[in-house]
Amino acid sequence: MADPFLWEHCVLGFTLLGYAVLSINAYINRRKRLRLSEQSKTMSECEKCSVEIANSLLPDVKVPDYRFKGMHLKMSGIRIGFDHLGVKLKSTGRTILEGVSGEFRPKRVAAIMGPSGAGKTTFLNALCGRATYGTTSGSIRINGQSSSIAEIKQLRGFVPQDDIVHEHLTVREQLYYSARLRNAEGTPPAMINNIVEDVLNVMQLLDVQHSLVGDVEKRGISGGQRKRVNIGLELAARPTILMLDEPTSGLDASTALEIIRSVKRLTAIGMTVVMVVHQPRYSLFTLFDDLLLLGLGGRTVYLGKSEGALPYFGLLDCKLGFEMPLHENPADWFMDVISGKVRNEKNPTLQPRKLADAWAEFMTNLFDSGDLELGPDAAEGPMDRFAFTKALDAKLFSAGFGENDVLSQEQFVDFLDFLKVKKPTPAAWECLMERMDFQDGFITRPRLTSFLHALTFSFSQDAGKSEGDFTSSEASSISIGSSKESSVSGILTSKKIGRRGRFLIQYPILLHQNSIRWARDWKHKLISTGLIMFAAAVFGGQCREKLIPENILCPLKINISHLPIGTLSGIACLHIFGSDRPLFWRESASGVGVTAFYLARVTVSLFDVLVWCYLYTIVWMIFAEAPCSYWMWLIAFRMTAVSASGVGVFMSTLVPKQNSTLATAVLLLVMGGALSEPQVIAEAEGLSSALAFLSPFTWSQGENYLALIEVSGGEEAVDFYAVMIVDGYKKILLCLGGSDLGYLTLAYIFCGGAIRCRLLLQTEDCAQNAPS
C-alpha cells in the first residue's frame, strides 16, 4: 500500500540535505580562506624579493610597489566631455547648476570642490544621468561622441558616500562576489582571483582580507577600512571610469590621504578618476591632477590643472588679484575665496558671484589666443631594457659569473647572496622561479633581463612575454581603441543578456553568497529556534485534552497554536531584506537582478522555516498530547509558517526598518487572532467573510480543524455549539476549492504573490534611490 505521506518524507529528506550542504559549504569556505591566506602571503613575498633584486641592480629604478595581475580595464581609456551642463529643479524651477563645460581625461584624478550648495553632487548626478529631481540641460561627450555615462554602465564605477557593504561577509568575500557578479560571464576563476588580489593590494586590505566587516553592534574592521572596501567593491568590476562621492568624509586626515593615494595608483592603468571632495589637506590636494571649482549658483569658477588654480586667482589681468597668506592651505583658501570670506585688497568691489564671469572671460581670451592646453601630460615610460642589461652584466661579472650565459638555481642563489638579497621561503621561491621562467632549473640572461625589465610596468608579466603579448592575451575582450580615440559604439551596441540569462548566471553566485551569511548567523538562528520551541511548549500545554471534536474549545486551541509559529516565523524573516535595503539598491543599480537577489535569500531562509516547523510540531505534540499523526499537524503548521514568512518578507520591503517588527507582529496577530478567530468564522458575513478569506491563517487553521474532525469520527462527533464554526470554515474554504487546492500550494501562492507584488514596486524605488 502506498505511503500517504511519501511527499512529506521527501520534503524532510530535502531539508536535511539542504542543511548538510549549507554546513559543508561553510566548512569548505573556511578551509579555502586559510589556503588563500597562504597564497597571498607567498605572492607578496615573491613580489618583495623581485623588487629588491631590481633595486640592487639599479638603485634609482622606479619599480611599482605592486603590479596588477587582473585589473585590465574593459576599455583602454575614456575622456568625458561636458558642454553647458545645467540642472533646474522641477519642484521650484530654481537653477542649481549652470553652464559647466570642460573635460576629464584618462590617467588623471579630477577633484570637484566648492562650498556647500555649490552643486558638487548635483554635477556628478547630472554627469551620470541620475539627476531625476531636475531638468538637465547641456550635452555629454564620451571620447568625442555625444553619449551618456549611463549608457556605458558596465564601464563605470560609482562609489557612494555611505559605506554600503555586506556586514556578514569578510573583506575578501565582498570583493570576490562583486567580481563574479560584475565581470563578463565566463571570466576564468584565475582572473577573478587576480582581480580580487589586485584590489586587496591597491586598497591596502591584505591584512584584514579575512576579517568580517561587521556593523555597529558587532565590531569588525575600522571606519577607514570600510571606506576602502566600499571603493573596492567598484574596483572589482574593472571600471574605466571611477566616480566617488565624498570618499574622505568622516575620516581623519592621515587615513584620507592613504585612500586617495591608493586611488591615484589606478591612473597608471588608464583609469579616469573623478571625485567630489570637501576641503582636503594640502598633501592630499597635491595628488589631484585636475580641479573643478564650483561657485555659488553652480557655476564654474575654475577648471584646469590643480597646480594652476593658485596662480589663476592671483592674476591681475583677470581682475582677480587675490593673495593667499603664507602657510595657508590652498584648498581651504579657495573655499573662502569662493564663499566671499576673503577680502580682495586690489579689487575690493569684486563679489563672489563675479568669479564665474571672470572665469568665462578668461577662457574666452584663452581660446582666442590659441594658448589653451587640452592634451594630457606625457606619461613617463618604463626604464629602457638596455639599462637593465648593462647593470646585470656588471653585477654578474663582479659576482664571478661574467662568462655564464645560463645560471642554475644554485648559482642564482649565490648571486642573490652577492646582491645581499635574502632568499624567500620555499613556497615563495617556487613562485619566483616560475615567474622568472626557469626551465629545468636554469635561466638565461635574456630571460632574467626580461623579468627585471617587466618589473617597471604597471602589470605583472612573465619573463617569456613581451608587453604587447601580455596585453593582447590577457586584456578583456571588449577592450577597444586607443587611449586617445577609443570608440564607444561597440559598447553601446553590444549584445545584452536577457533577464532569464542574467538570472541563471547570478542566482547560483548569490545563493553561494547567502549560504555563507547563513552559516555566520548561527547565533541568531539558535536564539530564534529556542524561542519557537519555548512557545511550542507553552501553547501546547494549554491544548492538553482539548484537541477532540467533542470539546467546544477545540477550534480555539487550534487557533492559538497557529499564532506563535506564524508570528515568530514572520518576524524572524524580516532580516531577509529589511536590514539590507541600501545594499539592494546598490547591487541592483550595478546590474544584479531583482529576482535573483530575492530568491537566493528566500531559498536559504526557507530551510530555517522548515526546520522550525518540524521542531515546533514535535515539542507542541509532546506537551499537547495531540491525537492523530505527526504529519497532519506538521502540514498545517508549515502552511502557517510559510505564509507568515511571506508576510514578513513583504513587510520588510514596505515598512521602515525601525517599525517593521511591530508592524509585522500586529498584522499577523490581526490575521490570526481577529480575522481567523473561530467565533468570527462562525458569524462571518459580507466584509468580515472577505477579510477572513484573505487571511492565510483561515486556510491553515480551517483545514487543520476539518482534517481533525475527519479522522476523529466525522461531523457527528462535533460539539453542538461548534457546528456553526465548521460551517463557516467550509463556506470560506470551498470558495477556492477547499482542500483540493492543498496546504502547500495555498501557502506558496500567498508567500510568492506578496513578494512578487512588492518586487515590482521596489524595482521602481531602486531606480530612484540607487547610484545609477
N, C-alpha and C positions, 0 to 999 in steps of 0.2 A: 504494500500500500504506500502511495506517495506521501512524503513528509509535508504536511500543510504549512510548515514554517521553514521550508527549504530556503526560500528567499532571505529570511531573517538570518539563517546560518551563514549565507553568503555575505550579507552585509557585515556581520560580526567578523568574519574572516578578512573582509576588505579593510575594516577598521584596524584590526590588529596588524595587518600587513602594512597599512599606512603609517602606523606608529613606529613599526620596526624600521621602515625605510627612512623616516624622519630622524630617528635616533642614529642609525648607521651613517646617514649623511652628515650629521653633526660630528660624529667621531672622525670620519674621513676628512672633514673640513679642518678639524683641529690638527690632525697629522700633517695636512697639507701646509698649514701655517708654519709649522716647525721646519718643513723642508724648504719653503720659500725664504724663511729667515736665513738659513744656511746659504742658499743661493745668492741672496742679496749681499751677505757678508763676503762671500767669495768674489763676486763681481766687483764689489767696492775695493777689496784688497788688490785685485788684479789691476784695476784702473789706477790705483795709487802707485803701484810698482811701475807701471808703464810711464806715468808722468815723471817719476823720479829718474828713470833711465834717460828720458828726453832732456830733463833739466841738467843732468850730469854731463851730457854731451854738449848742449848749448844752453848755458845758464840764462841767456836773455830771451829764449824762445817763449812765445806766448801759447801755452797749452791750456785749453779749457779745463776747468775743474771737473766737468762731466761732459761726456759726448753722448748725444742722443742715439738711441738704437731703434726706436719705433715711431717717433714723433714726426714722421714725414707728413707735411701738410697736404690736404686734399687738393689744394691748388697752389701754384708756385708763388703767387703774390697778388694782392688786391689793393688798388687805390680807390679810396672813397671820396668822391667829389660831391659837393652840395652847393646849389646856387639859389640865393634869396630864400632860404628856408625860414618859414614862419609858422606860428600856431596862434589861432584865435579861439578863445573859449566858446563853446556852444551855449553855455548857460548864461553868460553875461555879455558876450561879444567883445571882451577885453583882449587885447593883443598881449601875449606873454612871451613871444619870441618873434623877432622881426629881422628879415633881410640878412641872415647869416650865410656867408659864402666862403668857400675855401676847399681844402683837400687834405686828407690824411693819407700818408704814403706807407708802403711796406717797409719792414725792418726798422720802424721807428715807434717810439712811445709818445703819444699825444695826450696832453692833460687839458681838461676843461675846468676852468676855475671862474669864480665870480662870487659876489656877495649873495646872501640869502634872498631869494626871489628874483634872481637874475635869469632863471630859466635853464640851469645846467641840466637837470634831469629831464626837463621837457625837450631840450635839444637832443639828448640821447634817445628819448622815446620817439621823437619825430624821425630821427635817423633810422630807427628800427621799424618804423611803421606802427608804433604802439600808442601814439597819442590820440586814442579814440575819444578822449574827452574834449577835443577841439578840432577845428578845421585846419588842416595842414596845407600850406602853400609852398611853392618853390619846386625844385627838382633835385633828384639824387642821381649821381652817375657812379657806376661800378666799372672801373677800368675804361672810362671814357664813354661807356654805353649808358643810356638812360634806363635806369632799373631801380630796384629797391633791395635793401638788405634782407627784408622779409622774404623775398623771392629766392634767396640763396641761404635758407635757414641751415642747411647741412654744412655750410662753410663758416657759420657764425657761432661764437660762444658768448653768452650773456651771463655775467656774474652779478646776482642781485646784492643789494646792500645787506640784507639779513642773511645770516648763515643757515641756509635751508639744507640740512644734511640728515642722513639716516642715523638716529641716535643709538640703535641696537646693533649696528654693524661696525666692524673695525675700519681703520683708515684705508687699508689696502682693499678690503672688500668693497668699500664705497667706490673706489676708483675702478676696480675690476668690472663691476656690474655696469657702471657708466660707460666704460669702453666697449663692453659686449653689446649694450643696447644702442649705442650711438655711432658705431662704426659699421661699415658695409657688411651685409650678410656674406658669410664665407671667409671672413678675415681669419687667417690662421691663428690658432691658440698661441703660438710662439710670438707672433706680432702683438697680440693683445697683452701678453705678459711683458713684452718690451715697452709698450706704451705705458703700462702701469709703473714699471720700473723707472721710466723717464720722468713721469710726473712726481713720483716719490722723491727722486733725487733733486729735480729742479726746484721743487717746493720745500725741500729740506724736511721731509716727513719720514725718512728711513727709520729713525729711532723710535717712532711711535706707530709704525705701519701695522702692528698687530694689537694696538690699543683701541678699546671701544671709544667712540666719540662721546657718548654719554649725553646727559642733559642736566638741568638744574638740580633735580633730585638725586640723580646718580652721576657723581662727578666723573668725567672722562678726561679728555685732553684739554689743554689750555685754550683760552679765547683766541690767541694768535694762531694756534694750530688749527682750530676750527675754521678760521678765515682761510688758511692755506688749503684745507680740504674743500671748502666752498669754491675756491678758484680751481682746484684740481679736478673737480667733477666736470668742469667745462673743458679743461685741457685734455681730458681723456678722449674727447671727441675729435681731437686734432683739428681745431678750427683754424682757418686762415685769418679771420678777424676775431679779436678778443675785445669785448667791451665790458667794462667794470664800473659799477655804480658805487662810489664811496668805498673802495676796498680797504682804506685805512681807518674807517670810522670805528671808534671805541677801542683803539689800540694805542699803546704807548709809542713814543717816538722811535725807539730802537726797533721794536717789532715791525712797525710800519715800514721803516727803512729796509729791513731784511726782505719783506714781502715784495716791495717794489723792485728791489734788486733781482729777486727771483723772476718776476715778470719780465724785467728788462732782458734777461738772458734769452727769452723766447724770440726776440727780434733777430737773433743770429740765424734762425732757421727760416726767416722770411715772414714772420707773423706781423700783422698790423694790430697795434695795441692802442685802444682809446679808453680813457678813464676819466671819471668825474672825481675830483679831489677837493678837499677843503683846507686851505691854508697849510700846506706841508712845511716841514722844517727845511732849512737851506740845503742840507746834504741830500735830502730827498728831491728837492726841486731841481737840483743839478742833473738828476737822472732822466729828466724829461727832454726829449728831442724837440718836440713842438709844443706850443702853448696856445690855447684859445681862451681869451679873457672875454667874458660876457658882462656887460654893464646893466644898469637899471633899464627895465623895459625889454630885456632880452636882445639887446643889440650888440654887435661886435665892437669891442674896444681894442683888441689886438689879436692877430693870428699870424704866427710865424715861428721861427726858431726860438727856443726858450732863452738862449743867451742874448737874443736881440731885443727882448722886451725892455730891459732896463735902459739901454741906450735910446730906444724909441721914446720913452716917456721923458727923456731929458732933452729931446730935440727942440730947439728954439724955432726952427723954420716951420714946425707944425703947430706953433703957438702953445706948446705944452710947457717945456722948461721946468719940469719937476726935478727936485734934487733929493735923493734918498740919503737920510742920515747915515753916518758911519756906524758899522756893526748892526745895521738893521736887516732883518730877514726879508729878502725881496718879495716872497710870497705874501707875507703879512702886509708889507708896504703897498703892493699892488691893490690888495683888497681895500686898504684905507684910502688910496687914491680914487678908486672907482666909486667908493661909497661917499666921497666928498669930505672925508675926515682929515685930509692933508691940505693945508693952505699952500697955494702956489704963489710964492713971493714975486715971481717975474710976470705972472698973469693973474692977478687977484680976482678978476671977473669971470674966470673960467669955471663953469658949472659942470658937475659930474655928467649930466646928460649931453653935454657938448663933446665928450670924449669920443662917442661913436661917430659924430660928424667929422671930428679931426682925423679919425682912422680912415673914414671913407675918402676924405680929401687926400690923405697920404697915399692910399692905394691908387687913386686916380692919377696922381702925379707920377707914381712909380711905373704904372702901365704906360703912360705917355713917354717916359724917358727910356723905357725898354730895359730897366735895371732889375726887373722882378725875377727872382730866382725860384724856380719851381722844382727843379730836379733834385733827387736825393743826394746826400753826401756820398762820395765814393767810398765803398767799403774796403777796409783793409784786408787783403787776401792773406792766405796762409803763407808761411815761410817757404822759400824756394827749396826744392828737393836737393839741389846741389849742395846747399849749406849742410844738410844732414849727412850727405855722402862724404863730404870733406871732413866734418867733425868725427864721424865714425871711423874713417880710415886713420885719422891721427890717434884716436884713443886706442884702436886695436893695435897699432904699431907700438904705442907706449906700453901696452899690456903684454907684448910679446907674440901677438897674433897677426903681425903685419903681412905675412905671406899666406895666411889662411883665407881662402875664398869661401870655405864652408866651415861652420862651427858646430861641434857636437854639443849636447846638453851639458856635459861636464865642463867643456871649455867655456860655454856661455855662463855657467855658474862662476867660474874663475874670473870671467870678465866683469860680472856684477860685483864680485868682491873688490876688484880693482877700482870700479867706479864708486865703491862704498855704498852700494845699494843692497839692502837686506833681502835675502831670498824669501819669498812669501811662503805661506803654509802649503802643504801638498795639494789641497784642492785648488787653491788659487794658482799654484804653479802649473797644474794641468790646464787650467783655463788660459793662462798666459801662453803656454806652448801652442795651444790650439789657435789662439787669435794671432800669434806671430807666424803661423803656418809652418811649424816644424814638421818635417817629413822624415819618418823612420829615425827620429832622434837627431836630425841635422837641420840646419838653416843656412841659406846662402846670404851673402852680403846684400844683394839687391832686395831680397825679401825682408831682411831686417831693416834696411833703409826705408822701404815702402811702409812698413809698420810704423816706424818712428815719424815719418813724414805725415802719415794719416792722423797722428795724434793732434795735429794742429787744426783739423777740420771740426766742424760742429757735430758731424755724425760719425759714429763709430764705424770703422771699416776693417775688414780682414786684410792681411798683408798681400794676399793674392788678387785683390780687387783694386781697380782704379776708382777715382771719384765718379767718373761717368758711368762705369759699370754698376757701381753701387746704387746710384740714383735711379738708373733705369730699371733695375731689377727689384728694388725694394720699395720705391715710392708707390703711392696709391694709384690705382688705375684711372682715376678721374682727374689726375693732375694734368693740367693743360697749359700750353703757352709759356711765355717768359714772364719774369717779374715785372717787366715794363708794359707789355702789351698783351696780357693774358685775356683771352676771350671768355666771357661768362655764358655765351649762348649754349654751349654744351651742357652746362649745369642747369640752366633754366628749362631746357627741353629734354632733360634726361628722363628716362622712364621711371615712374613712381610705382612703388609696391602698393598693391591694393590693401584694403583693410583686413581681408581674410589672410592674405600672405603675411602681413605685418603681425597679426595675432599669432599665427603659427610659429613665427620666429621669436617673438617677445615672451609669449606665455611660459615656455619652459625656463627661460632665464629668470623671469620674475618669480616663478614657482620655486626655483632653487634659492633665490634670494630670501624669500619669505620663510622657507624651511630653516634657514639659518636664524632668522629673527625668532621663529617659533622655539628653537632649542634654547636661545638665550633668555627667553621669557618664562623659564620654568618656575620661578618663584611665584609669579602672578598666577600661573595655571594651578599650582599646588594650593594656593590660598582659595582660589575660586572653587576648586574641586572639594576642598574641605567644607566650605560654606554650603555648597549644594548637598553634600552628604549630611551635614548637620540639619539642614532644612528638611531633608527626606525623613530623618529620624523623628523630628518634632511633629511634622504634619502626618506622618504615617501612624504615630502613636495615637493620634486623635481619631483615626479611622477604624481602630480595632473593634471588631464585632458589629460594625455598621455597614459593611460593604455587601449587603444582601438586598434583593429587591423588596423583601417584606418590610424593610426598615425605611421609614419616611425620610430619614436623614441621609440615605444612600446617595442621591444625586448631589446634595450639598457637599458631602465629604469628597466626592469625586471632583467637584468644582474647586474646592480649596486645595486639593492635592495637585492640581494642574498649575495653580498660581505660582508657587515657588520656582518650579523648573522653568516655567515660561519667563517670569520676571528676571531671575538670575541669569538665564541664558541671553536674554535680550540686552541686559546691562553689560555682561561680560564681552559681548561682541561690539560694543561701541568703539573699542580701540582699533577695529579693523580700518576705519577711515578717520574717525573724529580727531585723533591726535596728529594726523599727517596731511591735513588739507594743503598747507603751503607746499609740502613735498609733492603732492599730487599735481598741483598747478605747475610746478617747475618741470616735473618729468613729462607731463602731458604737452607742455609747450616745447619740449625738446624732442617730441616725436613718439613718446611712449603711448600706446593705445589705451583708451579708457577701459575697454572691455578686458584686455589682458591684465591691466593693473588690478582691477577689482576681482576678477575670477581667480587670479593667483592667490590673493589674500583670503578670499572666501573658501577656496579649496583647502588650504591649510587649516583654517579655523573650523571647518566642518568636522574634522577628526576629533577636535576637542568637544564639540557639541554632542557628537555621537557617543563618546566615552562618558560624558556627564549623564547622558540618558541611561546608559547601561548601569552605572553606579547608583544613580538616583533610584532607579526601579528596584534594584537589589535591596538597598537599605530600606526603602519605603515598604516593600513587601514584607520584609522581616518584622518591622515594627507594627505594620498594619495587620499582619497575619491575613493577608488578602487571599481570597479564593481565586479560582481559575488559574490559567497558565501564566508564566512569566512573560511570554511573548505578547499576549494580548495587552497587558498593561504597558509593556515597552513600546509597542507600536503607537498607542495613544499618547504617551508622554513624549515620544520622539516627534510626533506631529506638532505638539505644542511647542517644544523646544526649537525646532527648525523654523516654525512660523515666527516665533518671538525673536529669534536671531535675525530674521529678515527685517522685522520691525526695528531692531536695534541698529542694524546697518543703515536702514533708511533714515532713522532719526539722526544718526551721526553725520549724515550729509546735509540735513535740513536745519538742525538746531546748533547754535554756537556751542563750542566745547564745554564752557563753564556751566551751561544749562542742560546739556544732553542727558546726563544721568537722571536728573529729576524728571525731565520731560518724558523720557522712556519709561521710567517706573510708573508715572501717572497714567500714561497711555495704556500700558499693559495691564495695570490694575483696573482701569475702566473697562478695557476689553474683556478681561477675565472675571472681574468681580462684579461689575454692574451690568454690562450688556449680556453676559452669558450666565448670570445667576439663575438657578432653576426656577425661582418664582417669576422672574422676568420672562423666561422662556415660556412658562405656562400661560402667561397673560399677554404674550406678545401679539400686538396688532398694529398694522399701519407702519408708522415710523420706527417704533421700537422693534418690530419684527425685521425691518430692513437693516437696522443697525446691528441687531443680533446676527443676522445673516452675514454681515461683513466682518464680524469678529472671528478670527481663526480659532479662538477658544471654544466657540459654539460648536464647531465641527469636531474638534478633538474630544471635548467632553461629551457631546451628544453621541458620537459614535461609540465612545467608551461605555457610556451608560447603557445604550441599546445592546451592545455586544455582551455586557454582563448579564442583562435580562435574558438574552437568547440562550446563554449557556447555563442559566440558573433556573430553568423551569418555564420560561416564556412569560408573556404579559399577564397570565393568570396569577403569577406569584407577586405581582406589583401591588404595593400598598394602595388602597383606595384613593388617598389624598395625593399620590404621586402619578395617577393616571393622566392628569392634565399636563404634567411635565413631559411625560412620554409622548403625548400627542403633539405638544409644542415642538419638541426636538424633531419628530418625524415630519411635521409640516415644513419646518425650515430646511431640513436636510434633503428632503425629496425635491425641493425646488431646483436642485442642481444634480440630481441623480442619486443622492444618498450614498450608501456605502459602496455602490458600484464604481464611484469615482476613485476610491482608495484614499487611505490616510496620507501616504507619502506624496501622492500626486497633488492633493489639496495643499499640503504644506509647502511644497516646492513652487506651486503656482503663486502662492501669496508671497513667499520669500523672493523669488525671481522677479515677479511683477513689481514689487515695491522697489527693489534695487534698480531695475532697468528704467523705471519711470524717473527716478531721481538722476540716473546717469545722463539722461538726455538734457536735463536742466543743468547738471553740474558741468557738462561739456561747454555750455554757453558761458557759465560763470568763469570757467577756466580760461577761456579765450580773452576775457576782460581783465583778469587779475594776474595772470602769469606773464613773465617776461617773454615776449614773443621773438 
